[in-house]
Amino acid sequence: MKIEIVEKKRNELLKRDEVEFHVDHEKSGTPKRLEVKQKLASVLGVDETRVFIKKLVTKTGSMTSIGQANVYDSADQAKLIEQKHIILRNSPKNEKKE
């Protein structure tokens, strides 16, 4: 999986970077959101708790996904601004306890 940053804009009011990116995933299906989040955090050189992927779309028959993410100055700032469903999508699922 290879990530290419297409556009990166700073939003001072919300204290975040707004990032648009492409994910090349040849010979495999669309990668999981958490895998992309980890890889994007390493490409940007930030802690993955500050990265929130808002959108990740793969067109039919394509091996490239287009995504949008917000990278906050702090995880606390993100919790104040991001919608709850986006926070849940970017959090690992808890394993069922038996």
FENGI-V928623 format. One record per backbone hydrogen bond with DSSP energy under -0.5 kcal/mol. CO is the residue of the C=O (numbers start at 1). NH is the residue of the N-H. If there is no record, write none. Layout:
CO & NH
CO & NH
This chain:
2 & 24
4 & 6
4 & 22
7 & 20
9 & 18
10 & 12
11 & 15
11 & 16
15 & 73
16 & 11
17 & 19
17 & 71
18 & 9
19 & 69
20 & 6
20 & 7
21 & 67
22 & 4
22 & 24
23 & 25
23 & 65
24 & 2
25 & 28
32 & 36
33 & 37
34 & 38
35 & 39
36 & 40
37 & 41
38 & 42
39 & 43
40 & 44
41 & 45
41 & 46
47 & 50
48 & 51
50 & 72
52 & 54
52 & 70
55 & 68
57 & 66
59 & 62
63 & 25
64 & 59
65 & 23
66 & 57
67 & 21
68 & 54
68 & 55
69 & 19
70 & 52
70 & 72
71 & 17
74 & 78
75 & 79
76 & 80
77 & 81
78 & 82
83 & 86
83 & 87
84 & 88
85 & 89
86 & 90
88 & 91
